[in-house]
């Protein structure tokens, strides 16, 4: 049971970055759709939202892909050093 928990704690940041990549791609897709849809009337608010979606999506894509590429996702809590009696907090404070 403890090994499974450690495994999932290691995977959580990777999954988080992957979800951010998907969200960034979707925001970029929405931004593209705002400007290419012939049925929509383009006013200042649509332009502002489209630019905002594109910038946020690009930020999510760039930062998450960079983190996944460089391996900057290993910032999980290390439960493997915890003792059997459950004093993980004391041991992590002692390591700091």
N, C-alpha and C positions, 0 to 999 in steps of 0.2 A: 504494500500500500504506500509506504513512504517513498519507494523508488518511482512509483507512478506519479506521485505529487511532484517530486523533483523534476521528472521528465516534463510534465506540463508547465511547471514554473519556468523551465528553460525555453520552452516553445512560445510562451505568451508574448514576449516582445517581438518575436518574428511574425507572429500572427497579427499583432497590432500594426506593425509596419506594412504588412501585406494589405490589411484593410484600408490603411491610409492611402496606399497606392491605388487601390480600386476606387476609393472615394475621390481622390484627385483626378483620376481619369474620367469619372462620371461628371464631375464639375466641369472639366474641360469639354466633355461632350455636350453638356447642357449649354455652355457658353457658345459653342459652335452652332448648336441648334437654334439659339436665339437670333443669330444673325443670318442664318441661311433659310429660315422658314419663310416662304413667300406669303403666307396667309397672315402673318403678324405685322402689325403696324409698329414701326420702330420709332420710339420717342426717347427722350433723354433718360427716363427711368430704366428702360430696357437696355440702353447702351451702358448705363452705369452698372446695372446688375450683371450684364454680360462680361464687362471688364473685371468686375469684382470676382465673379465666379472663376474666370480664367486665371486671375492672379492667385487666388486661394488654391485652386486646383493645381497650378504649376508649383506652388510652394509645397503642397502635400506630396506631389510626385517627386520633386527634386530631393527634398529632405529624406523621404522614406527610401527612395532608391539608393541614395548615397549611403544611408545607414545600413541597408541590407547588403550593399556591395562591399562596404568596408568592415562589416561585422560589428557594428556599434549597437548591437542589440543584446548583448550579454549582461545587461544590468539587472539581473534577477537576484532575489534573495537566496543565498546559499544555505539550504537546509541540511546539506550533507555533513556540515561540521557540528550540527546540533547534537547534544547528548541524548541518550535514550529517555531521560526523565523529563524532556520537554523544555529545557532551559535555553531555548534558541536566542531569546532576547539578551540574556546575560552574556552569552558567548559572542554575539555579534557586537555588543558594546565593548567587550574586552579586545576584540580584533581592531576596532577603530582606535 
